[in-house]
Amino acid sequence: MGKMKNFTKKIASAIAIMMIVISANSPLASATPKAAYVWNELADGIHYASYSFVIGEKERVMLNAFKIDPKLYRFDVLIADNEVEGATVFDLARKQKPLIIINGGFFTPEHKSIGLIARNGKAVSKLHKTSWWSIFSISNGVPSISRPSDFVMSEDISIALQVGPRLAIDGVIPKLKESLATRSALGISEDGMVIVAITSGYGISMTELARRMTLSSFQGGLGCKNAMALDGGSSSQIFAKIGDFEYSQSGLARITNALAVFKK
């Protein structure tokens, strides 16, 4: 009888050990949520991420994004010298040498900027009252995205750029157009970082762009609380040169203004 009890105990112990081993190696036990991408540090206060996702059954979209600390870097709006012909981000980068430059706001066929552009507390292009547009601004080093009706110009504002539409308001996505195009966007994360992003490959809707800007990294997004679209379609273009790192994407159009990032 004693031998039987010992045998039973040994069997029970063996089963328990097997269960522990199985549990430890179980996909459910070891599954830790993984982000869709990794932010790679290019310099102190600048990170880069690139990943792709599928729209529908097989339409693949590539998203490239930069996360910038506004406390360490200066933002500015660069305007083409030749407003008749416009410029590309490469033209503007060649002269000004920014670390990152992405297409900015809207413009007329004659290459006149449409919407507010402000530099060092002074407006160089007038405010447009379209309610669904947005204004990206930095005041005393703090970035924000606001409605035109809520924006107040002051000497503390180092930069302001108006374009749109607004993609997210405190994490909420408004109703947006569903037409497909290459997109450029700007957002502000929960911790106050400025994120600029551009898509390539298959065109996406404004709604999908808003989702990608606001979802968490575990959901395939960039984690912005507030976000806005920049001019898109043929205007979308970007150039970045940070140390040995370089990334560029050409657009089909010549633009009038662009958002640029410089080291302070």
C-alpha positions as a Markdown table, in Angstrom:
| # | Residue | x | y | z |
|---|---|---|---|---|
| 1 | Met | 0.0 | 0.0 | 0.0 |
| 2 | Gly | 2.9 | 2.4 | 0.9 |
| 3 | Lys | 4.6 | 1.6 | -2.4 |
| 4 | Met | 1.3 | 2.5 | -4.3 |
| 5 | Lys | 1.1 | 5.8 | -2.5 |
| 6 | Asn | 4.7 | 6.7 | -3.3 |
| 7 | Phe | 4.1 | 5.7 | -7.0 |
| 8 | Thr | 0.9 | 7.9 | -7.1 |
| 9 | Lys | 2.9 | 10.9 | -5.6 |
| 10 | Lys | 5.6 | 10.4 | -8.2 |
| 11 | Ile | 3.1 | 10.3 | -11.0 |
| 12 | Ala | 1.3 | 13.4 | -9.7 |
| 13 | Ser | 4.7 | 15.3 | -9.4 |
| 14 | Ala | 5.6 | 14.3 | -12.9 |
| 15 | Ile | 2.3 | 15.5 | -14.3 |
| 16 | Ala | 2.7 | 18.8 | -12.4 |
| 17 | Ile | 6.2 | 19.3 | -13.8 |
| 18 | Met | 4.9 | 18.6 | -17.3 |
| 19 | Met | 2.0 | 21.1 | -16.9 |
| 20 | Ile | 4.5 | 23.8 | -15.8 |
| 21 | Val | 6.7 | 23.1 | -18.8 |
| 22 | Ile | 3.7 | 23.1 | -21.2 |
| 23 | Ser | 2.4 | 26.3 | -19.7 |
| 24 | Ala | 5.8 | 28.0 | -19.9 |
| 25 | Asn | 6.1 | 27.2 | -23.6 |
| 26 | Ser | 2.4 | 27.8 | -24.4 |
| 27 | Pro | 1.9 | 30.6 | -27.0 |
| 28 | Leu | -0.8 | 32.0 | -24.7 |
| 29 | Ala | 1.5 | 32.1 | -21.7 |
| 30 | Ser | 4.5 | 33.6 | -23.5 |
| 31 | Ala | 2.6 | 35.9 | -25.8 |
| 32 | Thr | 3.6 | 39.5 | -25.0 |
| 33 | Pro | 1.9 | 42.2 | -27.2 |
| 34 | Lys | 4.3 | 43.4 | -29.8 |
| 35 | Ala | 4.2 | 46.8 | -31.5 |
| 36 | Ala | 3.8 | 46.9 | -35.3 |
| 37 | Tyr | 7.1 | 48.7 | -35.6 |
| 38 | Val | 10.0 | 50.0 | -33.5 |
| 39 | Trp | 11.1 | 53.6 | -33.0 |
| 40 | Asn | 14.7 | 53.8 | -34.0 |
| 41 | Glu | 16.8 | 56.6 | -32.4 |
| 42 | Leu | 18.5 | 58.7 | -35.1 |
| 43 | Ala | 19.7 | 61.4 | -32.8 |
| 44 | Asp | 18.9 | 62.6 | -29.3 |
| 45 | Gly | 15.2 | 63.6 | -29.5 |
| 46 | Ile | 14.5 | 62.2 | -33.0 |
| 47 | His | 13.2 | 58.7 | -33.8 |
| 48 | Tyr | 12.2 | 57.0 | -37.0 |
| 49 | Ala | 9.8 | 54.2 | -37.7 |
| 50 | Ser | 8.8 | 52.5 | -40.9 |
| 51 | Tyr | 6.2 | 49.7 | -41.5 |
| 52 | Ser | 3.6 | 48.5 | -43.9 |
| 53 | Phe | 0.0 | 47.4 | -43.6 |
| 54 | Val | -2.6 | 46.0 | -46.0 |
| 55 | Ile | -5.8 | 47.8 | -47.0 |
| 56 | Gly | -8.6 | 45.4 | -48.2 |
| 57 | Glu | -7.3 | 42.1 | -49.5 |
| 58 | Lys | -3.9 | 42.9 | -50.9 |
| 59 | Glu | -3.3 | 46.7 | -51.3 |
| 60 | Arg | -0.1 | 47.4 | -49.3 |
| 61 | Val | 0.6 | 50.8 | -47.8 |
| 62 | Met | 4.0 | 51.9 | -46.5 |
| 63 | Leu | 4.1 | 54.4 | -43.6 |
| 64 | Asn | 7.3 | 56.3 | -42.7 |
| 65 | Ala | 7.2 | 58.5 | -39.6 |
| 66 | Phe | 9.5 | 60.7 | -37.5 |
| 67 | Lys | 9.0 | 61.5 | -33.8 |
| 68 | Ile | 10.6 | 64.8 | -32.8 |
| 69 | Asp | 11.1 | 66.4 | -29.4 |
| 70 | Pro | 10.1 | 70.1 | -29.7 |
| 71 | Lys | 12.2 | 71.0 | -26.7 |
| 72 | Leu | 15.4 | 70.0 | -28.6 |
| 73 | Tyr | 14.5 | 71.0 | -32.2 |
| 74 | Arg | 13.2 | 74.1 | -33.9 |
| 75 | Phe | 10.3 | 74.0 | -36.4 |
| 76 | Asp | 9.9 | 76.4 | -39.2 |
| 77 | Val | 7.8 | 76.9 | -42.4 |
| 78 | Leu | 10.0 | 77.3 | -45.4 |
| 79 | Ile | 8.5 | 79.2 | -48.4 |
| 80 | Ala | 9.6 | 78.8 | -52.0 |
| 81 | Asp | 11.6 | 81.8 | -53.3 |
| 82 | Asn | 10.0 | 81.5 | -56.7 |
| 83 | Glu | 6.3 | 81.6 | -56.0 |
| 84 | Val | 5.5 | 81.4 | -59.7 |
| 85 | Glu | 7.2 | 78.0 | -60.1 |
| 86 | Gly | 7.1 | 76.7 | -56.5 |
| 87 | Ala | 9.7 | 74.3 | -55.3 |
| 88 | Thr | 10.3 | 70.7 | -54.1 |
| 89 | Val | 11.4 | 69.8 | -50.6 |
| 90 | Phe | 14.7 | 68.9 | -52.1 |
| 91 | Asp | 15.1 | 72.5 | -53.5 |
| 92 | Leu | 14.2 | 73.9 | -50.0 |
| 93 | Ala | 16.5 | 71.5 | -48.2 |
| 94 | Arg | 19.5 | 72.2 | -50.5 |
| 95 | Lys | 19.4 | 75.9 | -49.4 |
| 96 | Gln | 18.3 | 75.7 | -45.7 |
| 97 | Lys | 19.8 | 72.3 | -44.7 |
| 98 | Pro | 17.0 | 71.1 | -42.3 |
| 99 | Leu | 17.2 | 67.7 | -40.7 |
| 100 | Ile | 13.6 | 66.9 | -41.8 |
| 101 | Ile | 11.4 | 68.7 | -44.3 |
| 102 | Ile | 7.9 | 67.6 | -45.4 |
| 103 | Asn | 5.3 | 69.3 | -47.6 |
| 104 | Gly | 3.1 | 71.8 | -45.7 |
| 105 | Gly | -0.1 | 73.7 | -46.5 |
| 106 | Phe | -2.4 | 74.3 | -49.4 |
| 107 | Phe | -1.6 | 76.8 | -52.2 |
| 108 | Thr | -3.2 | 78.2 | -55.4 |
| 109 | Pro | -2.3 | 77.2 | -58.9 |
| 110 | Glu | -0.2 | 80.4 | -58.9 |
| 111 | His | 1.7 | 79.0 | -55.9 |
| 112 | Lys | 0.3 | 81.5 | -53.3 |
| 113 | Ser | 0.0 | 79.9 | -49.9 |
| 114 | Ile | -3.6 | 79.4 | -48.6 |
| 115 | Gly | -4.1 | 79.6 | -44.9 |
| 116 | Leu | -2.2 | 80.9 | -41.9 |
| 117 | Ile | 1.6 | 80.8 | -41.9 |
| 118 | Ala | 3.3 | 82.5 | -39.0 |
| 119 | Arg | 7.0 | 82.8 | -38.2 |
| 120 | Asn | 8.4 | 84.4 | -35.0 |
| 121 | Gly | 5.1 | 85.8 | -33.9 |
| 122 | Lys | 4.2 | 87.4 | -37.2 |
| 123 | Ala | 1.7 | 86.1 | -39.8 |
| 124 | Val | 3.2 | 85.9 | -43.4 |
| 125 | Ser | 0.0 | 84.4 | -44.8 |
| 126 | Lys | -3.5 | 85.1 | -43.7 |
| 127 | Leu | -5.8 | 82.9 | -41.5 |
| 128 | His | -8.4 | 81.0 | -43.5 |
| 129 | Lys | -11.7 | 80.6 | -41.6 |
| 130 | Thr | -12.6 | 77.1 | -42.9 |
| 131 | Ser | -13.9 | 75.4 | -39.8 |
| 132 | Trp | -12.5 | 71.9 | -40.6 |
| 133 | Trp | -9.0 | 73.1 | -41.2 |
| 134 | Ser | -6.5 | 73.0 | -38.3 |
| 135 | Ile | -3.5 | 75.1 | -37.1 |
| 136 | Phe | -0.3 | 73.5 | -35.9 |
| 137 | Ser | 1.6 | 75.9 | -33.7 |
| 138 | Ile | 4.4 | 76.0 | -31.2 |
| 139 | Ser | 4.2 | 78.5 | -28.3 |
| 140 | Asn | 7.0 | 78.7 | -25.8 |
| 141 | Gly | 8.2 | 75.4 | -27.0 |
| 142 | Val | 4.8 | 73.6 | -26.5 |
| 143 | Pro | 3.2 | 72.2 | -29.7 |
| 144 | Ser | -0.6 | 72.3 | -30.2 |
| 145 | Ile | -3.2 | 71.7 | -32.9 |
| 146 | Ser | -6.3 | 73.9 | -32.7 |
| 147 | Arg | -9.3 | 75.0 | -34.7 |
| 148 | Pro | -9.1 | 78.3 | -36.6 |
| 149 | Ser | -11.9 | 79.7 | -34.3 |
| 150 | Asp | -9.8 | 78.9 | -31.2 |
| 151 | Phe | -6.5 | 80.2 | -32.4 |
| 152 | Val | -5.1 | 83.4 | -31.0 |
| 153 | Met | -2.0 | 84.9 | -32.5 |
| 154 | Ser | 0.7 | 86.1 | -30.1 |
| 155 | Glu | 4.4 | 87.0 | -30.0 |
| 156 | Asp | 5.0 | 83.7 | -28.1 |
| 157 | Ile | 4.1 | 81.7 | -31.2 |
| 158 | Ser | 7.3 | 80.8 | -33.0 |
| 159 | Ile | 5.6 | 78.9 | -35.8 |
| 160 | Ala | 2.0 | 78.3 | -37.1 |
| 161 | Leu | 0.9 | 76.4 | -40.1 |
| 162 | Gln | -2.8 | 76.1 | -41.2 |
| 163 | Val | -3.9 | 73.1 | -43.3 |
| 164 | Gly | -6.3 | 70.2 | -42.9 |
| 165 | Pro | -8.5 | 68.5 | -42.2 |
| 166 | Arg | -8.3 | 67.7 | -38.5 |
| 167 | Leu | -7.7 | 64.0 | -38.2 |
| 168 | Ala | -8.2 | 63.6 | -34.4 |
| 169 | Ile | -9.4 | 65.8 | -31.6 |
| 170 | Asp | -8.4 | 64.4 | -28.2 |
| 171 | Gly | -8.3 | 60.9 | -29.7 |
| 172 | Val | -11.7 | 61.2 | -31.4 |
| 173 | Ile | -11.8 | 60.9 | -35.2 |
| 174 | Pro | -14.3 | 63.2 | -36.9 |
| 175 | Lys | -16.2 | 62.3 | -40.1 |
| 176 | Leu | -13.7 | 62.5 | -43.0 |
| 177 | Lys | -13.7 | 62.0 | -46.8 |
| 178 | Glu | -13.1 | 58.5 | -48.1 |
| 179 | Ser | -11.2 | 59.3 | -51.3 |
| 180 | Leu | -7.8 | 57.5 | -51.7 |
| 181 | Ala | -4.5 | 59.3 | -52.1 |
| 182 | Thr | -0.9 | 59.4 | -50.9 |
| 183 | Arg | -1.0 | 61.2 | -47.5 |
| 184 | Ser | 1.1 | 63.5 | -45.3 |
| 185 | Ala | 0.2 | 64.1 | -41.7 |
| 186 | Leu | 1.3 | 65.7 | -38.5 |
| 187 | Gly | 0.3 | 64.7 | -34.9 |
| 188 | Ile | 1.1 | 65.3 | -31.3 |
| 189 | Ser | 1.6 | 62.3 | -28.9 |
| 190 | Glu | 0.4 | 62.1 | -25.3 |
| 191 | Asp | 3.9 | 63.0 | -24.1 |
| 192 | Gly | 4.1 | 66.1 | -26.4 |
| 193 | Met | 6.3 | 64.7 | -29.2 |
| 194 | Val | 5.6 | 66.0 | -32.7 |
| 195 | Ile | 5.1 | 63.2 | -35.3 |
| 196 | Val | 5.3 | 63.7 | -39.0 |
| 197 | Ala | 4.3 | 60.9 | -41.3 |
| 198 | Ile | 3.9 | 60.1 | -45.0 |
| 199 | Thr | 2.5 | 57.2 | -46.9 |
| 200 | Ser | 3.5 | 55.5 | -50.1 |
| 201 | Gly | 2.2 | 52.6 | -52.2 |
| 202 | Tyr | -1.5 | 52.2 | -52.4 |
| 203 | Gly | -3.6 | 55.4 | -51.6 |
| 204 | Ile | -5.5 | 55.5 | -48.3 |
| 205 | Ser | -8.5 | 57.5 | -47.2 |
| 206 | Met | -8.5 | 60.3 | -44.6 |
| 207 | Thr | -10.3 | 58.0 | -42.2 |
| 208 | Glu | -7.6 | 55.3 | -42.5 |
| 209 | Leu | -4.9 | 58.0 | -42.1 |
| 210 | Ala | -6.6 | 59.2 | -38.9 |
| 211 | Arg | -6.7 | 55.6 | -37.6 |
| 212 | Arg | -3.0 | 55.1 | -38.3 |
| 213 | Met | -2.2 | 58.4 | -36.6 |
| 214 | Thr | -4.2 | 57.7 | -33.4 |
| 215 | Leu | -4.0 | 54.0 | -32.8 |
| 216 | Ser | -1.4 | 52.7 | -30.4 |
| 217 | Ser | 1.8 | 51.0 | -31.7 |
| 218 | Phe | 0.3 | 47.7 | -30.6 |
| 219 | Gln | -2.6 | 48.3 | -32.9 |
| 220 | Gly | -0.5 | 49.5 | -35.8 |
| 221 | Gly | -0.7 | 53.3 | -35.2 |
| 222 | Leu | 1.5 | 56.2 | -34.1 |
| 223 | Gly | -0.2 | 57.0 | -30.8 |
| 224 | Cys | -1.2 | 60.7 | -31.5 |
| 225 | Lys | -3.8 | 62.3 | -29.3 |
| 226 | Asn | -4.3 | 65.1 | -31.8 |
| 227 | Ala | -3.5 | 65.0 | -35.5 |
| 228 | Met | -4.1 | 66.8 | -38.8 |
| 229 | Ala | -3.5 | 66.2 | -42.5 |
| 230 | Leu | -1.0 | 68.1 | -44.4 |
| 231 | Asp | -1.5 | 68.8 | -48.1 |
| 232 | Gly | -1.5 | 65.4 | -49.8 |
| 233 | Gly | -1.8 | 63.6 | -53.1 |
| 234 | Ser | 0.7 | 64.8 | -55.6 |
| 235 | Ser | 2.1 | 67.3 | -53.1 |
| 236 | Ser | 3.2 | 64.7 | -50.6 |
| 237 | Gln | 7.0 | 64.6 | -50.3 |
| 238 | Ile | 9.6 | 64.4 | -47.7 |
| 239 | Phe | 13.4 | 64.6 | -47.2 |
| 240 | Ala | 15.4 | 63.7 | -44.1 |
| 241 | Lys | 19.1 | 63.8 | -43.5 |
| 242 | Ile | 20.2 | 63.1 | -39.9 |
| 243 | Gly | 23.8 | 62.0 | -39.6 |
| 244 | Asp | 24.4 | 58.9 | -41.8 |
| 245 | Phe | 20.6 | 58.4 | -42.1 |
| 246 | Glu | 18.8 | 59.6 | -45.2 |
| 247 | Tyr | 15.3 | 59.1 | -46.4 |
| 248 | Ser | 13.4 | 60.7 | -49.2 |
| 249 | Gln | 10.1 | 60.5 | -51.1 |
| 250 | Ser | 9.4 | 62.6 | -54.1 |
| 251 | Gly | 6.1 | 64.1 | -55.0 |
| 252 | Leu | 4.6 | 64.8 | -58.4 |
| 253 | Ala | 3.9 | 68.5 | -57.7 |
| 254 | Arg | 6.0 | 71.5 | -56.9 |
| 255 | Ile | 4.9 | 73.0 | -53.6 |
| 256 | Thr | 4.8 | 76.5 | -52.1 |
| 257 | Asn | 5.6 | 75.8 | -48.5 |
| 258 | Ala | 7.0 | 73.0 | -46.3 |
| 259 | Leu | 7.4 | 72.2 | -42.6 |
| 260 | Ala | 11.1 | 71.9 | -41.6 |
| 261 | Val | 12.9 | 70.7 | -38.5 |
| 262 | Phe | 16.3 | 72.2 | -37.4 |
| 263 | Lys | 18.5 | 71.6 | -34.5 |
| 264 | Lys | 18.3 | 74.4 | -32.0 |
